[in-house]
Amino acid sequence: MNDYDVAVVGAGPVGSSFARQMAQKGFKVGLIERKKEVGVPLQCAGLVGEKIRNTNLLPEEFIMNKVYGAYLYSPSGTMLSVAKGEPAAYVLDRVAYDKFLAEQAVEEGADLLLNHRVNRVDIENGEIYVKDHGKISADVIVGADGQGSFVSSHMNPPSKTVQAAQYLVDMGSNVFNSDYVQLHVDSKVSPGFLWVIPISESMARVGLFADSSYQNLNQILKDFISTDKQFKGASVVKKYQGFIPRHDQKKKILNGRTILLGDAASQVKPTTGGGLIIGFKCAKMAADVVSNALDVGDIGLLQNYPKNYMKEYKKELRMQLEVQKIFGSMTNEELDRMFMKLKKGGAESMISEYGDMDTQSTLIKEMIKNGLLLSILPGIILKGLFNLWK
Ligand SMILES: Cc1cc2nc3c(=O)[nH]c(=O)nc-3n(C[C@H](O)[C@H](O)[C@H](O)COP(=O)(O)OP(=O)(O)OC[C@H]3O[C@@H](n4cnc5c(N)ncnc54)[C@H](O)[C@@H]3O)c2cc1C
């Protein structure tokens, strides 16, 4: 008899959400976390689209701010203003939210084993080994252990990641619109970008991600804060850093009785690096498949997890990878020209109407249909985007 029906490695938001759903369904769940305390240190901007309401629990107390729109800036400062007229996204207290999600898993009956670092996995036999604690056996192992996933290293070559850096900034007495997030593009960081995410009327998370070293990112962030006049008199309260996995369509997310979930499975949006909503959706998908496989007693049914994931996400993620490639190849002059053309072509109202933080294909389709993309992208690139829907 195994110790658990399911052993989940990693009590991040995605692993905890999966563990809660499995425990709710009546399975014996072990949630194994290397840290002494869930959720620390903060490694997130905490911005999620309002769709989170359909994908996970979100009590109001974890929402620090509601944002209604975004200001998108080109390198030389052309600004597109897009808004929904109602909250389009929430800024979360990620540390408290991660703790809440882990507590919910425990409340449903999962065992949360803190200070348990998994340092060996036997994928075939469903055994994991924890430093100083020994062996834990389970019918199914779930690697939800984040971007540097140890479990994934038993199934895949090392994951590719991009570096992220973020400051908590006290904006002082500056006039600052806390209803809008800001995204700044620049070829120095693209296909990454800089963000200013207000968490209150006077505090913001200011950060960026790029395929570069932390030292470079830190320098870019310092330059941004010292030259952009909205930060005059502002002060940096805290600095954070982290890694974001590059979405990898070839990643194996199932091997025998082991599956990968969340950042460990590179389930992140290629354009923004956001992994919460897609991770939560995949946690639900995985919980449905794993519970069915355990109920029927047929581990072979775990095959449905990668199948369902591909069915739901393949096209959207491929399209985002294409968009990311296009952005990554553009110079600052090209980015500026593109923003000007978008502004003139009425993109602000179109993005406001069809833009969605999580599903960008709807907007791209609309822009192709209306001819706006034709005016800014060479036909050959457009053809590539168009082919994605075939
Ligand atoms: C700077 C930054 C900003 C971001 N901003 C956003 C954003 O605004 N919106 C958004 O949606 N996403 C954002 N993300 C991405 C988001 O944070 C991740 O997608 C999300 O945390 C993934 O959750 P997870 O549960 O899969 O992994 P994680 O949150 O990484 O959790 C993995 C857990 O596994 C544990 N673990 C690792 N190895 C072991 C081991 N060997 N044994 C036991 N436990 C282990 C870790 O300690 C950790 O608790 C951002 C990321 C960064 C770095």
Ligand as a Chemical Component Dictionary entry (heavy atoms), coordinates in Angstrom:
data_LIG
# 
_chem_comp.id                   LIG 
_chem_comp.type                 NON-POLYMER 
_chem_comp.pdbx_formal_charge   0 
_chem_comp.three_letter_code    LIG 
# 
loop_
_chem_comp_atom.comp_id 
_chem_comp_atom.atom_id 
_chem_comp_atom.alt_atom_id 
_chem_comp_atom.type_symbol 
_chem_comp_atom.charge 
_chem_comp_atom.model_Cartn_x 
_chem_comp_atom.model_Cartn_y 
_chem_comp_atom.model_Cartn_z 
_chem_comp_atom.pdbx_ordinal 
LIG C1  C1  C 0 9.195  38.453 -11.400 1  
LIG C2  C2  C 0 8.047  37.594 -11.822 2  
LIG C3  C3  C 0 6.810  38.189 -12.063 3  
LIG C4  C4  C 0 5.714  37.399 -12.422 4  
LIG N1  N1  N 0 4.509  38.023 -12.597 5  
LIG C5  C5  C 0 3.409  37.281 -12.915 6  
LIG C6  C6  C 0 2.141  37.894 -13.050 7  
LIG O1  O1  O 0 1.999  39.108 -12.878 8  
LIG N2  N2  N 0 1.067  37.108 -13.353 9  
LIG C7  C7  C 0 1.191  35.759 -13.547 10 
LIG O2  O2  O 0 0.188  35.085 -13.855 11 
LIG N3  N3  N 0 2.389  35.139 -13.392 12 
LIG C8  C8  C 0 3.501  35.854 -13.075 13 
LIG N4  N4  N 0 4.713  35.247 -12.905 14 
LIG C9  C9  C 0 4.768  33.782 -13.050 15 
LIG C10 C10 C 0 4.188  33.092 -11.825 16 
LIG O3  O3  O 0 4.810  33.575 -10.661 17 
LIG C11 C11 C 0 4.393  31.567 -11.964 18 
LIG O4  O4  O 0 3.866  31.155 -13.208 19 
LIG C12 C12 C 0 3.729  30.799 -10.826 20 
LIG O5  O5  O 0 4.347  31.070 -9.591  21 
LIG C13 C13 C 0 3.815  29.301 -11.104 22 
LIG O6  O6  O 0 3.306  28.587 -10.018 23 
LIG P1  P1  P 0 3.780  27.098 -9.736  24 
LIG O7  O7  O 0 2.973  26.636 -8.568  25 
LIG O8  O8  O 0 3.770  26.314 -10.993 26 
LIG O9  O9  O 0 5.336  27.216 -9.347  27 
LIG P2  P2  P 0 6.035  28.003 -8.162  28 
LIG O10 O10 O 0 5.259  29.169 -7.742  29 
LIG O11 O11 O 0 7.442  28.224 -8.619  30 
LIG O12 O12 O 0 6.036  26.952 -6.967  31 
LIG C14 C14 C 0 6.863  25.821 -6.985  32 
LIG C15 C15 C 0 7.047  25.329 -5.563  33 
LIG O13 O13 O 0 7.821  24.112 -5.596  34 
LIG C16 C16 C 0 8.751  24.116 -4.530  35 
LIG N5  N5  N 0 9.861  23.225 -4.877  36 
LIG C17 C17 C 0 10.785 23.405 -5.859  37 
LIG N6  N6  N 0 11.649 22.360 -5.878  38 
LIG C18 C18 C 0 11.257 21.514 -4.891  39 
LIG C19 C19 C 0 11.775 20.265 -4.421  40 
LIG N7  N7  N 0 12.857 19.681 -4.972  41 
LIG N8  N8  N 0 11.148 19.658 -3.391  42 
LIG C20 C20 C 0 10.025 20.221 -2.820  43 
LIG N9  N9  N 0 9.516  21.414 -3.223  44 
LIG C21 C21 C 0 10.114 22.055 -4.253  45 
LIG C22 C22 C 0 9.176  25.601 -4.455  46 
LIG O14 O14 O 0 9.749  25.911 -3.211  47 
LIG C23 C23 C 0 7.850  26.310 -4.700  48 
LIG O15 O15 O 0 7.141  26.544 -3.509  49 
LIG C24 C24 C 0 5.852  35.998 -12.567 50 
LIG C25 C25 C 0 7.091  35.392 -12.334 51 
LIG C26 C26 C 0 8.182  36.190 -11.973 52 
LIG C27 C27 C 0 9.515  35.505 -11.723 53 
# 
loop_
_chem_comp_bond.comp_id 
_chem_comp_bond.atom_id_1 
_chem_comp_bond.atom_id_2 
_chem_comp_bond.value_order 
_chem_comp_bond.pdbx_ordinal 
LIG C1  C2  SING 1  
LIG C2  C3  SING 2  
LIG C2  C26 DOUB 3  
LIG C3  C4  DOUB 4  
LIG C4  N1  SING 5  
LIG C4  C24 SING 6  
LIG N1  C5  DOUB 7  
LIG C5  C6  SING 8  
LIG C5  C8  SING 9  
LIG C6  O1  DOUB 10 
LIG C6  N2  SING 11 
LIG N2  C7  SING 12 
LIG C7  O2  DOUB 13 
LIG C7  N3  SING 14 
LIG N3  C8  DOUB 15 
LIG C8  N4  SING 16 
LIG N4  C9  SING 17 
LIG N4  C24 SING 18 
LIG C9  C10 SING 19 
LIG C10 O3  SING 20 
LIG C10 C11 SING 21 
LIG C11 O4  SING 22 
LIG C11 C12 SING 23 
LIG C12 O5  SING 24 
LIG C12 C13 SING 25 
LIG C13 O6  SING 26 
LIG O6  P1  SING 27 
LIG P1  O7  DOUB 28 
LIG P1  O8  SING 29 
LIG P1  O9  SING 30 
LIG O9  P2  SING 31 
LIG P2  O10 DOUB 32 
LIG P2  O11 SING 33 
LIG P2  O12 SING 34 
LIG O12 C14 SING 35 
LIG C14 C15 SING 36 
LIG C15 O13 SING 37 
LIG C15 C23 SING 38 
LIG O13 C16 SING 39 
LIG C16 N5  SING 40 
LIG C16 C22 SING 41 
LIG N5  C17 SING 42 
LIG N5  C21 SING 43 
LIG C17 N6  DOUB 44 
LIG N6  C18 SING 45 
LIG C18 C19 SING 46 
LIG C18 C21 DOUB 47 
LIG C19 N7  SING 48 
LIG C19 N8  DOUB 49 
LIG N8  C20 SING 50 
LIG C20 N9  DOUB 51 
LIG N9  C21 SING 52 
LIG C22 O14 SING 53 
LIG C22 C23 SING 54 
LIG C23 O15 SING 55 
LIG C24 C25 DOUB 56 
LIG C25 C26 SING 57 
LIG C26 C27 SING 58 
# 
